[in-house]
Amino acid sequence: MNHELTTVNMKQFLAFVKKEFYHIWRDKQTLLILFGMPIAQIMIFGFALTNEVKNSRIAVLDPSRDLATTAITEKLEASRYFDIQQSIGSPQEIVSAFRQGKIRLAVVFPPGFRKDLLQQNSAQIQLIADASDPNTATTLTRYAQAVIQDYQESMESSSKLPYSIRLETRMLYNPQLKGAYNFVPGVMAMILMLVCTLMTSIAIVREKERGTMEVLLASPLKPILVILAKALPYLALSMVNIASILLLSVYVLELPIAGSLLLLVGESILFTVTSLSLGLLVSSITASQQVAMLISLMGMFLPTLMFSGFMFPIENMPLPLQVISNLVPAKWYFYIVKAVMIKGLGMASIWKETLVLSGMTLFFLGLSLKKFKIRLA
Protein backbone atom coordinates (compact mmCIF):
# COMPACT_ATOMS: atom_id res chain seq x y z
CA MET A 1 0.00 0.00 0.00
CA ASN A 2 2.77 2.41 0.96
CA HIS A 3 4.67 1.46 -2.18
CA GLU A 4 1.62 2.25 -4.30
CA LEU A 5 1.23 5.64 -2.60
CA THR A 6 4.89 6.41 -3.19
CA THR A 7 4.58 5.52 -6.86
CA VAL A 8 1.48 7.72 -7.22
CA ASN A 9 3.22 10.63 -5.47
CA MET A 10 6.26 10.28 -7.71
CA LYS A 11 4.08 10.30 -10.82
CA GLN A 12 2.28 13.41 -9.55
CA PHE A 13 5.61 15.08 -8.75
CA LEU A 14 6.96 14.37 -12.23
CA ALA A 15 3.72 15.68 -13.70
CA PHE A 16 4.16 18.96 -11.82
CA VAL A 17 7.75 19.22 -13.05
CA LYS A 18 6.63 18.51 -16.62
CA LYS A 19 3.92 21.16 -16.34
CA GLU A 20 6.47 23.74 -15.20
CA PHE A 21 8.76 22.89 -18.12
CA TYR A 22 5.86 23.40 -20.53
CA HIS A 23 5.09 26.75 -18.92
CA ILE A 24 8.70 27.90 -19.31
CA TRP A 25 8.86 26.89 -23.00
CA ARG A 26 5.64 28.78 -23.72
CA ASP A 27 6.91 31.96 -22.01
CA LYS A 28 9.22 33.70 -24.51
CA GLN A 29 10.30 36.36 -22.01
CA THR A 30 11.38 33.71 -19.52
CA LEU A 31 13.37 31.91 -22.20
CA LEU A 32 15.06 35.16 -23.19
CA ILE A 33 16.13 35.81 -19.61
CA LEU A 34 17.23 32.24 -19.04
CA PHE A 35 19.32 31.81 -22.17
CA GLY A 36 19.79 35.26 -23.67
CA MET A 37 21.20 36.99 -20.61
CA PRO A 38 24.10 34.58 -19.97
CA ILE A 39 25.27 34.60 -23.59
CA ALA A 40 24.93 38.38 -23.89
CA GLN A 41 26.80 39.12 -20.68
CA ILE A 42 29.61 36.66 -21.27
CA MET A 43 30.24 38.29 -24.66
CA ILE A 44 29.76 41.91 -23.55
CA PHE A 45 31.91 41.74 -20.43
CA GLY A 46 35.15 41.94 -22.36
CA PHE A 47 36.69 44.05 -19.66
CA ALA A 48 36.22 44.69 -15.96
CA LEU A 49 36.09 48.00 -14.16
CA THR A 50 39.19 48.69 -12.12
CA ASN A 51 39.67 50.91 -9.12
CA GLU A 52 42.77 52.03 -7.30
CA VAL A 53 44.33 49.08 -5.51
CA LYS A 54 45.53 49.60 -1.95
CA ASN A 55 46.39 47.61 1.16
CA SER A 56 47.13 44.58 -0.99
CA ARG A 57 48.68 41.62 0.79
CA ILE A 58 52.26 40.89 -0.27
CA ALA A 59 55.13 38.72 0.95
CA VAL A 60 58.90 39.24 0.86
CA LEU A 61 61.60 36.61 0.29
CA ASP A 62 64.83 38.20 1.49
CA PRO A 63 67.78 35.83 2.01
CA SER A 64 70.20 38.80 2.04
CA ARG A 65 68.63 40.86 4.85
CA ASP A 66 71.11 43.66 4.22
CA LEU A 67 70.70 47.43 4.38
CA ALA A 68 69.49 47.74 0.80
CA THR A 69 66.82 45.02 0.96
CA THR A 70 65.66 46.27 4.37
CA ALA A 71 65.31 49.80 3.04
CA ILE A 72 63.28 48.67 0.02
CA THR A 73 61.07 46.47 2.21
CA GLU A 74 60.43 49.40 4.55
CA LYS A 75 59.48 51.60 1.59
CA LEU A 76 57.03 48.96 0.41
CA GLU A 77 55.57 48.66 3.89
CA ALA A 78 55.26 52.44 4.21
CA SER A 79 53.33 52.63 0.95
CA ARG A 80 49.54 52.67 1.34
CA TYR A 81 49.31 50.25 -1.57
CA PHE A 82 50.91 47.31 0.22
CA ASP A 83 50.45 45.35 3.42
CA ILE A 84 53.31 42.93 4.06
CA GLN A 85 51.69 39.80 5.47
CA GLN A 86 54.71 37.64 6.06
CA SER A 87 58.38 37.10 5.36
CA ILE A 88 58.89 34.05 3.18
CA GLY A 89 61.73 31.65 3.88
CA SER A 90 61.76 29.66 0.63
CA PRO A 91 60.30 29.69 -2.90
CA GLN A 92 58.02 26.80 -1.93
CA GLU A 93 56.36 29.01 0.69
CA ILE A 94 55.60 31.57 -2.04
CA VAL A 95 53.72 28.98 -4.09
CA SER A 96 51.81 27.86 -1.00
CA ALA A 97 50.86 31.44 -0.08
CA PHE A 98 49.52 32.09 -3.59
CA ARG A 99 47.57 28.83 -3.64
CA GLN A 100 45.92 29.68 -0.32
CA GLY A 101 45.06 33.19 -1.48
CA LYS A 102 47.06 34.82 1.33
CA ILE A 103 48.99 37.21 -0.93
CA ARG A 104 48.63 38.95 -4.27
CA LEU A 105 52.30 39.82 -4.84
CA ALA A 106 55.67 38.42 -3.78
CA VAL A 107 58.92 40.40 -3.82
CA VAL A 108 62.00 38.17 -4.16
CA PHE A 109 65.52 39.45 -3.44
CA PRO A 110 68.55 37.36 -4.51
CA PRO A 111 71.34 36.45 -2.05
CA GLY A 112 73.98 39.18 -1.79
CA PHE A 113 71.71 41.89 -3.20
CA ARG A 114 73.56 44.88 -1.69
CA LYS A 115 76.95 43.36 -2.53
CA ASP A 116 75.98 43.04 -6.20
CA LEU A 117 74.60 46.56 -6.16
CA LEU A 118 77.78 48.08 -4.75
CA GLN A 119 80.36 45.98 -6.60
CA GLN A 120 78.64 45.54 -9.97
CA ASN A 121 76.38 48.63 -9.82
CA SER A 122 73.56 46.28 -10.76
CA ALA A 123 71.18 43.91 -8.96
CA GLN A 124 67.94 42.13 -9.69
CA ILE A 125 64.58 41.87 -7.95
CA GLN A 126 61.83 39.46 -8.95
CA LEU A 127 58.16 40.41 -8.65
CA ILE A 128 55.68 37.51 -8.70
CA ALA A 129 52.01 38.46 -9.04
CA ASP A 130 48.74 36.53 -8.99
CA ALA A 131 47.50 37.24 -12.51
CA SER A 132 44.20 35.39 -12.15
CA ASP A 133 43.04 39.00 -11.73
CA PRO A 134 45.13 40.65 -14.49
CA ASN A 135 44.12 44.24 -13.76
CA THR A 136 45.12 44.01 -10.10
CA ALA A 137 48.33 42.14 -10.94
CA THR A 138 49.40 44.79 -13.44
CA THR A 139 48.58 47.60 -11.04
CA LEU A 140 50.46 46.02 -8.13
CA THR A 141 53.61 45.36 -10.17
CA ARG A 142 53.59 48.96 -11.38
CA TYR A 143 53.25 50.24 -7.81
CA ALA A 144 56.15 48.03 -6.69
CA GLN A 145 58.30 49.13 -9.61
CA ALA A 146 57.64 52.78 -8.69
CA VAL A 147 58.72 52.18 -5.07
CA ILE A 148 61.92 50.39 -6.17
CA GLN A 149 62.64 53.09 -8.73
CA ASP A 150 62.31 55.69 -5.99
CA TYR A 151 64.89 53.84 -3.90
CA GLN A 152 67.23 53.59 -6.90
CA GLU A 153 67.02 57.34 -7.49
CA SER A 154 67.79 58.04 -3.84
CA MET A 155 70.95 55.91 -4.10
CA GLU A 156 72.07 57.61 -7.30
CA SER A 157 71.68 61.04 -5.72
CA SER A 158 74.15 60.10 -2.96
CA SER A 159 76.69 58.36 -5.20
CA LYS A 160 78.79 59.29 -8.18
CA LEU A 161 78.25 55.92 -9.85
CA PRO A 162 74.88 54.98 -11.38
CA TYR A 163 73.14 51.96 -9.91
CA SER A 164 70.84 49.70 -11.86
CA ILE A 165 68.22 47.43 -10.32
CA ARG A 166 66.75 45.03 -12.85
CA LEU A 167 63.20 43.87 -12.24
CA GLU A 168 61.93 40.48 -13.36
CA THR A 169 58.13 40.13 -13.32
CA ARG A 170 56.14 36.87 -13.48
CA MET A 171 52.38 36.64 -13.86
CA LEU A 172 51.06 33.42 -12.36
CA TYR A 173 47.96 31.65 -13.75
CA ASN A 174 47.44 34.26 -16.49
CA PRO A 175 50.71 35.18 -18.22
CA GLN A 176 48.96 37.01 -21.07
CA LEU A 177 46.89 39.14 -18.67
CA LYS A 178 43.59 38.32 -20.39
CA GLY A 179 40.60 40.05 -18.85
CA ALA A 180 38.47 36.93 -19.41
CA TYR A 181 40.30 35.22 -16.54
CA ASN A 182 38.57 37.61 -14.14
CA PHE A 183 35.20 38.41 -15.69
CA VAL A 184 34.16 34.85 -16.62
CA PRO A 185 33.98 33.69 -12.96
CA GLY A 186 32.20 36.93 -12.08
CA VAL A 187 29.65 36.56 -14.86
CA MET A 188 29.00 32.95 -13.85
CA ALA A 189 28.26 34.02 -10.28
CA MET A 190 26.07 36.92 -11.37
CA ILE A 191 24.10 34.96 -13.97
CA LEU A 192 23.34 31.98 -11.76
CA MET A 193 22.40 34.18 -8.81
CA LEU A 194 20.10 36.48 -10.76
CA VAL A 195 18.47 33.94 -13.06
CA CYS A 196 17.83 31.29 -10.41
CA THR A 197 16.64 33.71 -7.73
CA LEU A 198 14.53 35.82 -10.07
CA MET A 199 12.90 33.01 -12.02
CA THR A 200 12.10 30.88 -8.97
CA SER A 201 10.58 33.72 -6.97
CA ILE A 202 8.46 34.98 -9.89
CA ALA A 203 7.25 31.49 -10.83
CA ILE A 204 5.85 30.84 -7.35
CA VAL A 205 4.51 34.36 -6.77
CA ARG A 206 2.73 34.15 -10.14
CA GLU A 207 0.77 31.17 -8.82
CA LYS A 208 -0.13 33.20 -5.72
CA GLU A 209 -1.42 36.12 -7.78
CA ARG A 210 -3.55 33.86 -9.96
CA GLY A 211 -4.93 32.03 -6.95
CA THR A 212 -3.68 28.70 -8.25
CA MET A 213 -1.04 28.06 -5.58
CA GLU A 214 -3.71 27.12 -3.03
CA VAL A 215 -5.18 24.73 -5.59
CA LEU A 216 -1.78 23.14 -6.15
CA LEU A 217 -1.14 22.82 -2.42
CA ALA A 218 -4.56 21.23 -1.96
CA SER A 219 -3.52 18.38 -4.26
CA PRO A 220 -2.56 14.99 -2.79
CA LEU A 221 1.10 15.93 -3.27
CA LYS A 222 2.81 17.35 -0.20
CA PRO A 223 3.36 21.15 -0.26
CA ILE A 224 7.13 20.76 -0.09
CA LEU A 225 7.10 18.58 -3.22
CA VAL A 226 4.91 21.11 -5.05
CA ILE A 227 7.41 23.87 -4.29
CA LEU A 228 10.39 21.71 -5.27
CA ALA A 229 8.63 20.81 -8.52
CA LYS A 230 8.47 24.53 -9.33
CA ALA A 231 12.20 24.96 -8.65
CA LEU A 232 13.57 21.78 -10.24
CA PRO A 233 13.18 22.89 -13.91
CA TYR A 234 15.24 26.01 -13.20
CA LEU A 235 17.98 23.85 -11.72
CA ALA A 236 18.06 21.81 -14.92
CA LEU A 237 18.05 24.91 -17.12
CA SER A 238 20.81 26.47 -15.04
CA MET A 239 22.98 23.48 -15.92
CA VAL A 240 22.45 24.41 -19.56
CA ASN A 241 23.58 27.94 -18.74
CA ILE A 242 26.69 26.65 -16.99
CA ALA A 243 27.51 24.48 -20.00
CA SER A 244 27.01 27.36 -22.44
CA ILE A 245 29.19 29.71 -20.40
CA LEU A 246 31.98 27.16 -20.11
CA LEU A 247 31.83 26.33 -23.81
CA LEU A 248 31.97 30.02 -24.76
CA SER A 249 34.82 30.57 -22.32
CA VAL A 250 36.92 27.70 -23.65
CA TYR A 251 36.24 27.90 -27.39
CA VAL A 252 35.47 31.60 -27.94
CA LEU A 253 37.47 33.35 -25.23
CA GLU A 254 40.22 30.70 -25.16
CA LEU A 255 40.05 30.39 -21.38
CA PRO A 256 41.19 26.90 -20.35
CA ILE A 257 39.78 25.05 -17.35
CA ALA A 258 42.90 24.40 -15.29
CA GLY A 259 41.25 22.31 -12.55
CA SER A 260 38.73 19.50 -12.33
CA LEU A 261 35.71 19.99 -14.58
CA LEU A 262 33.69 17.64 -12.38
CA LEU A 263 34.51 19.67 -9.27
CA LEU A 264 33.66 22.91 -11.06
CA VAL A 265 30.28 21.57 -12.19
CA GLY A 266 29.57 20.19 -8.72
CA GLU A 267 30.30 23.53 -7.06
CA SER A 268 28.16 25.28 -9.69
CA ILE A 269 25.25 22.97 -8.87
CA LEU A 270 25.69 23.77 -5.17
CA PHE A 271 25.63 27.51 -5.87
CA THR A 272 22.59 27.06 -8.11
CA VAL A 273 20.75 25.30 -5.29
CA THR A 274 21.77 28.15 -2.97
CA SER A 275 20.30 30.67 -5.41
CA LEU A 276 17.12 28.63 -5.84
CA SER A 277 16.72 28.46 -2.06
CA LEU A 278 17.10 32.22 -1.91
CA GLY A 279 14.44 32.55 -4.62
CA LEU A 280 12.10 30.40 -2.55
CA LEU A 281 12.72 32.70 0.41
CA VAL A 282 11.94 35.79 -1.68
CA SER A 283 8.71 34.21 -2.90
CA SER A 284 7.68 33.40 0.65
CA ILE A 285 7.83 37.03 1.78
CA THR A 286 6.27 38.67 -1.30
CA ALA A 287 2.77 38.62 -2.75
CA SER A 288 3.28 40.19 -6.20
CA GLN A 289 5.58 39.58 -9.13
CA GLN A 290 6.66 43.24 -9.20
CA VAL A 291 7.89 43.12 -5.61
CA ALA A 292 9.59 39.77 -6.15
CA MET A 293 11.33 41.09 -9.26
CA LEU A 294 12.43 44.26 -7.47
CA ILE A 295 13.89 42.33 -4.55
CA SER A 296 15.57 39.78 -6.81
CA LEU A 297 17.08 42.33 -9.20
CA MET A 298 18.00 45.16 -6.85
CA GLY A 299 18.54 43.05 -3.76
CA MET A 300 20.68 40.46 -5.55
CA PHE A 301 22.27 42.34 -8.46
CA LEU A 302 23.90 45.17 -6.52
CA PRO A 303 25.36 43.02 -3.70
CA THR A 304 26.64 40.51 -6.26
CA LEU A 305 28.21 43.26 -8.31
CA MET A 306 29.72 45.15 -5.38
CA PHE A 307 30.60 42.53 -2.78
CA SER A 308 31.64 39.44 -4.75
CA GLY A 309 35.11 40.78 -5.60
CA PHE A 310 34.23 40.67 -9.30
CA MET A 311 34.23 44.39 -10.02
CA PHE A 312 35.73 45.95 -6.90
CA PRO A 313 38.50 44.55 -4.64
CA ILE A 314 36.93 43.74 -1.28
CA GLU A 315 40.09 44.59 0.66
CA ASN A 316 39.75 48.21 -0.52
CA MET A 317 36.41 48.55 1.27
CA PRO A 318 35.87 49.77 4.84
CA LEU A 319 35.82 47.00 7.43
CA PRO A 320 32.01 47.03 7.92
CA LEU A 321 31.50 46.47 4.18
CA GLN A 322 34.07 43.67 4.20
CA VAL A 323 32.04 41.97 6.93
CA ILE A 324 28.82 42.46 4.94
CA SER A 325 30.44 40.89 1.88
CA ASN A 326 30.64 37.59 3.76
CA LEU A 327 26.83 37.43 3.62
CA VAL A 328 26.80 37.47 -0.20
CA PRO A 329 26.79 33.91 -1.62
CA ALA A 330 28.31 35.08 -4.91
CA LYS A 331 31.53 36.07 -3.12
CA TRP A 332 32.22 32.50 -2.09
CA TYR A 333 31.29 31.04 -5.47
CA PHE A 334 33.44 33.63 -7.28
CA TYR A 335 36.44 32.52 -5.21
CA ILE A 336 35.66 28.85 -5.88
CA VAL A 337 35.47 29.33 -9.67
CA LYS A 338 38.74 31.28 -9.75
CA ALA A 339 40.47 28.69 -7.58
CA VAL A 340 39.29 25.68 -9.61
CA MET A 341 38.97 27.08 -13.12
CA ILE A 342 41.90 29.53 -13.18
CA LYS A 343 44.38 28.27 -10.59
CA GLY A 344 43.69 24.56 -10.99
CA LEU A 345 43.21 23.96 -7.25
CA GLY A 346 41.23 21.11 -5.70
CA MET A 347 38.79 20.58 -2.86
CA ALA A 348 41.54 20.99 -0.27
CA SER A 349 41.72 24.69 -1.17
CA ILE A 350 37.99 25.45 -1.35
CA TRP A 351 36.41 23.29 1.36
CA LYS A 352 35.76 26.29 3.60
CA GLU A 353 33.91 28.17 0.85
CA THR A 354 31.98 24.99 0.04
CA LEU A 355 30.89 24.66 3.66
CA VAL A 356 29.78 28.31 3.72
CA LEU A 357 27.61 27.83 0.61
CA SER A 358 26.19 24.60 2.02
CA GLY A 359 25.30 26.34 5.28
CA MET A 360 23.66 29.23 3.41
CA THR A 361 21.65 26.75 1.34
CA LEU A 362 20.32 24.96 4.41
CA PHE A 363 19.51 28.26 6.10
CA PHE A 364 17.65 29.75 3.13
CA LEU A 365 15.82 26.52 2.40
CA GLY A 366 14.79 25.97 6.02
CA LEU A 367 13.60 29.55 6.46
CA SER A 368 11.70 29.61 3.16
CA LEU A 369 9.95 26.31 3.87
CA LYS A 370 8.96 27.55 7.31
CA LYS A 371 7.47 30.68 5.77
CA PHE A 372 5.62 28.65 3.19
CA LYS A 373 4.08 26.45 5.85
CA ILE A 374 2.84 29.49 7.74
CA ARG A 375 1.41 31.31 4.75
CA LEU A 376 0.28 28.61 2.35
CA ALA A 377 -0.24 25.33 4.17
Secondary structure, 3 states (H helix, E strand, C coil): CHHHHHHHHHHHHHHHHHHHHHHHHHCHHHHHHHHHHHHHHHHHCCCCCCCCCCCEEEEEECCCCCHHHHHHHHHHHHCCCEEEEEEECCHHHHHHHHHCCCCCEEEECCCCHHHHHHHHCEEEEEEEEECCCHHHHHHHHHHHHHHHHHHHHHHHHCCCCCCEEEEEEEEECCCCCCCHHHHHHHHHHHHHHHHHHHHHHHHHHHHHHHCCHHHHHCCCCCHHHHHHHHHHHHHHHHHHHHHHHHHHHHHCCCCCCCCCHHHHHHHHHHHHHHHHHHHHHHHHCCCCHHHHHHHHHHHHHHHHHHHCCCCCCHHHCCHHHHHHHCCCHHHHHHHHHHHHHHCCCCHHHHHHHHHHHHHHHHHHHHHHHHHHHHHHC
